[in-house]
């Protein structure tokens, strides 16, 4: 993997003869070709076109290092035209002559449409708890003297629970932005898994009173070096998904040490109907929702959870057997972050 392969946007590099000398995986996938098929070919093979008919890259530009942002149409492998938003930077030699240009492209409308869908989805998810908060606070304000203490307590507990839900949704929205831009910052500290998991179970029970979780923590499980808020976010999401799509009863939450890989393995297993094999790899993709006529949520929780686990240096996976249930399992390094990398992540 080259350095540019880690970039989410498509990137390719042209030399002064407009030959493609490097591309990343993202660009190759956008075009529907392999890197090997592209490198060494002239950009003319993709039939680049600007709206005004001017050249895709003007090599006689002097002084400027930037390739102005522009809309460019390229022809993909299947013959269809794809419109990209393109920008780039010239590389010059000692005489100031441009010797190559690095171009970054994004399918036109891709970012905007994804952003609109995220806002629409989260707005829909926010409506329910906010409606509940509004309703209960209105009752408390208008009927305070006619409500019993038990009724007041119940309503305030629900308002508190719904406020937590709103906070979580806003946190998820921020996490989406930070994960996509690589700006997520973890606040790591030593976390006692036993204490954390018990607190999470108590909170989830507020929403699912029938929750029945068997908690099994290995005797050799040490405290983990993690961001407690993000770890709580991941575990809460996995537990709520098990309740929502399977059953609140029969859930098993386990944590064990894997000495062979120097990791802590945490799993949440349910006894639901399971997930078809062809859909298991899709559950971690953004906006994926199974069409089973059941509560679907935002389709963002598992995608965010995987990003948070990977930010910790771990891995989140899923396995399922139809008619028996599903297990979501993630790993965390058993060794402190400083020992792994020699420095703190700030």
C-alpha positions as CSV (number, residue, x, y, z in Angstrom):
1,X,0.0,0.0,0.0
2,X,1.3,3.4,-1.0
3,X,0.9,6.6,1.1
4,X,-1.9,7.9,-1.1
5,X,-3.9,4.6,-0.7
6,X,-4.9,5.6,2.8
7,X,-6.8,8.7,1.4
8,X,-10.5,8.4,1.0
9,X,-10.7,10.8,-2.0
10,X,-9.5,9.6,-5.4
11,X,-5.9,10.7,-6.2
12,X,-3.8,10.3,-9.3
13,X,-0.5,11.9,-10.5
14,X,0.3,13.0,-14.0
15,X,3.7,13.8,-15.4
16,X,4.4,16.7,-17.9
17,X,3.3,14.4,-20.8
18,X,-0.1,13.8,-19.1
19,X,0.8,10.2,-18.4
20,X,-0.6,8.6,-15.2
21,X,2.4,7.8,-13.1
22,X,0.5,6.9,-9.8
23,X,-3.0,6.4,-8.6
24,X,-4.6,5.3,-5.3
25,X,-7.0,2.5,-4.8
26,X,-10.0,4.9,-4.3
27,X,-9.5,6.5,-7.7
28,X,-9.1,3.1,-9.4
29,X,-12.4,1.9,-7.8
30,X,-14.2,5.1,-8.9
31,X,-13.2,4.4,-12.5
32,X,-13.7,0.7,-12.3
33,X,-10.2,-0.3,-13.2
34,X,-7.1,-1.5,-11.4
35,X,-4.1,0.5,-10.6
36,X,-2.0,-1.6,-13.0
37,X,-4.4,-0.8,-15.8
38,X,-4.1,2.9,-15.2
39,X,-0.5,3.5,-14.4
40,X,1.6,4.3,-17.5
41,X,-1.4,5.2,-19.6
42,X,-2.2,8.7,-20.9
43,X,-5.0,10.5,-19.1
44,X,-6.6,10.8,-22.6
45,X,-7.8,7.2,-22.1
46,X,-10.3,8.6,-19.6
47,X,-11.4,11.3,-22.1
48,X,-11.2,14.2,-19.6
49,X,-13.6,17.1,-20.4
50,X,-14.4,20.4,-18.8
51,X,-17.7,22.1,-19.2
52,X,-16.1,24.9,-21.3
53,X,-14.1,22.6,-23.4
54,X,-10.7,23.8,-22.1
55,X,-7.9,21.4,-21.2
56,X,-8.1,19.4,-18.1
57,X,-4.7,20.6,-16.9
58,X,-2.9,23.7,-18.3
59,X,0.8,23.0,-18.0
60,X,1.8,26.6,-19.0
61,X,0.5,28.0,-15.7
62,X,3.3,29.9,-13.9
63,X,3.6,30.9,-10.3
64,X,0.5,29.1,-9.0
65,X,1.0,25.8,-7.2
66,X,-2.7,25.0,-7.1
67,X,-4.9,23.5,-9.8
68,X,-8.1,25.5,-9.5
69,X,-11.1,23.5,-8.3
70,X,-13.2,22.4,-11.3
71,X,-15.8,20.0,-12.5
72,X,-14.3,17.3,-14.8
73,X,-16.0,14.5,-16.6
74,X,-14.0,11.3,-16.9
75,X,-15.0,8.1,-18.8
76,X,-15.1,5.0,-16.6
77,X,-14.3,1.5,-17.6
78,X,-17.9,0.6,-18.5
79,X,-18.1,3.6,-20.8
80,X,-20.3,5.7,-18.6
81,X,-19.3,9.3,-17.8
82,X,-18.7,10.3,-14.2
83,X,-18.5,14.0,-13.1
84,X,-15.8,14.7,-10.5
85,X,-15.0,17.8,-8.5
86,X,-11.2,18.0,-9.0
87,X,-8.4,20.0,-7.4
88,X,-4.7,19.6,-7.3
89,X,-1.2,20.9,-6.8
90,X,1.7,21.3,-9.3
91,X,5.2,19.9,-8.5
92,X,8.0,22.1,-10.0
93,X,11.7,21.7,-10.6
94,X,14.4,24.2,-9.6
95,X,13.6,26.3,-12.7
96,X,9.9,26.6,-11.8
97,X,8.8,24.3,-14.6
98,X,5.9,22.1,-13.7
99,X,7.0,18.5,-13.9
100,X,3.9,16.8,-12.5
101,X,0.6,17.5,-10.9
102,X,-1.2,15.7,-8.1
103,X,-4.9,15.6,-8.6
104,X,-7.6,14.9,-5.9
105,X,-11.1,14.0,-7.1
106,X,-14.5,13.4,-5.5
107,X,-17.6,12.3,-7.3
108,X,-19.7,15.4,-7.7
109,X,-22.5,15.5,-5.1
110,X,-21.1,12.5,-3.2
111,X,-20.1,14.4,-0.1
112,X,-23.1,16.7,-0.2
113,X,-25.7,13.9,-0.6
114,X,-24.0,11.9,2.2
115,X,-24.1,14.9,4.4
116,X,-27.7,15.6,3.7
117,X,-28.6,12.0,4.4
118,X,-26.8,12.1,7.7
119,X,-28.5,15.3,8.8
120,X,-31.9,13.9,7.7
121,X,-31.3,10.7,9.5
122,X,-30.1,12.2,12.8
123,X,-32.9,14.8,12.7
124,X,-35.4,12.0,12.5
125,X,-33.8,10.2,15.4
126,X,-33.7,13.3,17.5
127,X,-37.4,14.0,17.0
128,X,-38.6,11.1,19.3
129,X,-36.6,12.0,22.5
130,X,-37.2,15.7,22.0
131,X,-40.9,15.2,21.7
132,X,-40.8,13.1,24.9
133,X,-38.9,15.8,26.7
134,X,-41.3,18.5,25.6
135,X,-44.3,16.4,26.6
136,X,-43.1,15.5,30.1
137,X,-41.8,19.0,30.9
138,X,-45.1,20.5,29.8
139,X,-47.0,18.1,32.1
140,X,-44.6,18.9,35.0
141,X,-45.0,22.7,34.5
142,X,-48.8,22.7,34.1
143,X,-49.8,20.0,36.5
144,X,-47.1,20.0,39.2
145,X,-49.5,20.3,42.1
146,X,-51.8,17.5,40.8
147,X,-49.0,15.0,40.2
148,X,-47.8,12.5,42.9
149,X,-44.1,12.3,43.8
150,X,-43.9,8.9,42.1
151,X,-45.3,10.4,38.9
152,X,-42.9,13.3,39.1
153,X,-40.0,11.0,39.6
154,X,-41.0,8.8,36.7
155,X,-41.3,11.8,34.4
156,X,-38.0,13.3,35.4
157,X,-36.2,9.9,35.0
158,X,-37.6,9.7,31.5
159,X,-36.5,13.3,30.7
160,X,-33.1,12.4,32.0
161,X,-33.0,9.3,29.8
162,X,-34.1,11.1,26.7
163,X,-31.6,13.9,27.3
164,X,-28.9,11.2,27.4
165,X,-30.2,9.9,24.1
166,X,-30.0,13.4,22.5
167,X,-26.5,13.8,23.8
168,X,-25.5,10.4,22.3
169,X,-27.0,11.3,18.9
170,X,-25.1,14.6,18.9
171,X,-21.9,12.8,19.9
172,X,-22.5,10.4,17.0
173,X,-22.9,13.2,14.6
174,X,-19.6,14.8,15.8
175,X,-17.9,11.4,15.6
176,X,-19.0,10.9,12.0
177,X,-17.2,14.2,11.0
178,X,-14.1,13.3,13.1
179,X,-13.8,9.8,11.8
180,X,-14.2,10.9,8.2
181,X,-11.6,13.6,8.5
182,X,-9.2,11.6,10.7
183,X,-9.5,14.2,13.6
184,X,-10.9,11.9,16.2
185,X,-9.1,12.4,19.5
186,X,-9.2,9.7,22.2
187,X,-9.0,10.5,25.9
188,X,-7.4,7.3,27.1
189,X,-7.2,6.2,30.7
190,X,-7.2,3.0,32.6
191,X,-10.8,1.6,32.5
192,X,-12.2,-1.1,34.8
193,X,-14.4,-3.2,32.4
194,X,-16.4,-4.7,35.2
195,X,-17.5,-1.4,36.5
196,X,-18.1,0.1,33.1
197,X,-20.2,-2.9,31.8
198,X,-22.4,-2.9,34.9
199,X,-23.1,0.8,34.6
200,X,-24.0,0.4,30.8
201,X,-26.3,-2.5,31.6
202,X,-28.1,-0.3,34.2
203,X,-28.5,2.5,31.6
204,X,-29.8,0.2,28.8
205,X,-32.3,-1.3,31.3
206,X,-34.0,2.1,31.5
207,X,-35.0,1.7,27.8
208,X,-35.4,-2.1,27.9
209,X,-36.9,-3.1,31.3
210,X,-36.9,-6.8,30.2
211,X,-33.1,-6.7,29.6
212,X,-31.5,-9.9,30.8
213,X,-27.8,-10.0,30.4
214,X,-25.3,-12.7,31.5
215,X,-22.1,-10.9,32.3
216,X,-19.0,-13.0,32.1
217,X,-15.6,-11.4,32.7
218,X,-12.5,-13.6,32.8
219,X,-10.4,-13.5,35.9
220,X,-7.4,-12.5,33.9
221,X,-9.0,-9.5,32.2
222,X,-7.0,-6.4,33.2
223,X,-8.0,-2.8,33.1
224,X,-7.9,-1.6,29.6
225,X,-6.3,1.6,28.3
226,X,-9.1,3.3,26.4
227,X,-11.4,6.3,26.1
228,X,-14.2,5.3,28.6
229,X,-16.8,7.5,26.8
230,X,-16.1,5.9,23.4
231,X,-15.9,2.4,24.9
232,X,-19.3,3.0,26.6
233,X,-20.7,4.2,23.2
234,X,-19.6,1.0,21.5
235,X,-20.9,-1.3,24.2
236,X,-24.2,0.6,24.5
237,X,-24.8,0.4,20.8
238,X,-24.1,-3.3,20.7
239,X,-26.4,-4.0,23.6
240,X,-29.2,-1.9,22.2
241,X,-28.9,-3.5,18.8
242,X,-29.2,-6.9,20.4
243,X,-32.4,-5.8,22.2
244,X,-33.8,-4.1,19.2
245,X,-33.2,-6.7,16.5
246,X,-33.1,-9.9,18.6
247,X,-34.4,-10.0,22.2
248,X,-33.6,-8.3,25.5
249,X,-33.5,-11.7,27.1
250,X,-30.6,-14.2,26.7
251,X,-27.9,-11.7,25.9
252,X,-24.4,-12.8,26.9
253,X,-21.7,-10.1,27.4
254,X,-18.2,-11.6,27.7
255,X,-14.7,-10.3,28.0
256,X,-11.6,-12.4,28.0
257,X,-7.9,-12.0,27.5
258,X,-6.3,-13.5,24.3
259,X,-2.6,-14.0,25.3
260,X,-1.7,-15.2,21.8
261,X,-2.6,-11.9,20.3
262,X,-2.1,-9.7,23.4
263,X,-5.6,-8.4,23.2
264,X,-8.8,-8.2,25.2
265,X,-11.8,-9.7,23.4
266,X,-15.2,-8.3,24.2
267,X,-18.4,-9.9,22.7
268,X,-22.1,-9.4,22.8
269,X,-24.1,-12.4,21.8
270,X,-27.9,-12.6,21.3
271,X,-30.4,-15.3,20.7
272,X,-32.3,-13.7,17.8
273,X,-33.2,-14.9,14.4
274,X,-29.7,-14.2,13.1
275,X,-28.4,-12.3,10.0
276,X,-28.2,-13.9,6.5
277,X,-24.6,-14.6,5.5
278,X,-24.6,-12.2,2.6
279,X,-25.7,-9.4,4.8
280,X,-23.2,-9.9,7.6
281,X,-20.4,-7.9,5.9
282,X,-22.8,-5.1,5.1
283,X,-23.9,-4.4,8.7
284,X,-20.9,-2.1,9.3
285,X,-21.5,0.0,6.2
286,X,-22.9,3.5,6.6
287,X,-26.8,3.7,6.4
288,X,-27.2,-0.1,6.1
289,X,-30.6,-1.1,7.5
290,X,-32.2,-4.5,7.1
291,X,-35.7,-4.4,5.7
292,X,-37.4,-6.7,8.2
293,X,-40.3,-4.5,9.2
294,X,-38.7,-3.9,12.6
295,X,-37.1,-0.8,14.2
296,X,-34.2,0.2,12.0
297,X,-32.5,3.2,13.7
298,X,-30.1,5.5,11.8
299,X,-28.0,2.8,10.1
300,X,-24.9,4.6,11.5
301,X,-24.3,3.0,14.9
302,X,-22.3,0.0,13.8
303,X,-20.3,2.1,11.3
304,X,-19.4,4.5,14.0
305,X,-18.7,1.7,16.5
306,X,-16.2,0.0,14.1
307,X,-14.4,3.4,13.6
308,X,-14.1,3.9,17.3
309,X,-12.8,0.4,17.9
310,X,-10.3,0.8,15.1
311,X,-9.2,4.1,16.5
312,X,-8.2,2.2,19.6
313,X,-6.1,-0.2,17.6
314,X,-8.7,-2.9,17.7
315,X,-11.1,-4.7,15.3
316,X,-14.9,-5.1,15.4
317,X,-16.4,-8.1,13.6
318,X,-19.8,-9.9,13.4
319,X,-20.8,-13.6,13.0
320,X,-24.3,-15.0,12.8
321,X,-26.2,-18.3,12.5
322,X,-29.7,-18.1,11.2
323,X,-32.3,-19.2,13.8
324,X,-29.7,-19.1,16.6
325,X,-28.5,-15.5,16.9
326,X,-25.6,-13.1,16.3
327,X,-22.3,-12.2,18.0
328,X,-20.5,-8.9,17.7
329,X,-17.0,-9.1,18.9
330,X,-14.3,-6.4,19.3
331,X,-10.7,-6.4,20.4
332,X,-8.7,-3.9,22.4
333,X,-4.9,-4.0,22.8
334,X,-4.0,-5.5,26.2
335,X,-0.8,-3.5,26.3
336,X,-0.8,0.2,27.2
337,X,-0.8,2.6,24.3
338,X,2.6,4.1,25.3
339,X,4.1,0.6,25.3
340,X,2.8,-0.1,21.8
341,X,3.8,3.2,20.2
342,X,6.3,4.8,22.6
343,X,4.3,8.0,23.1
344,X,0.9,9.2,24.2
345,X,-1.7,10.3,21.6
346,X,-2.5,13.5,23.4
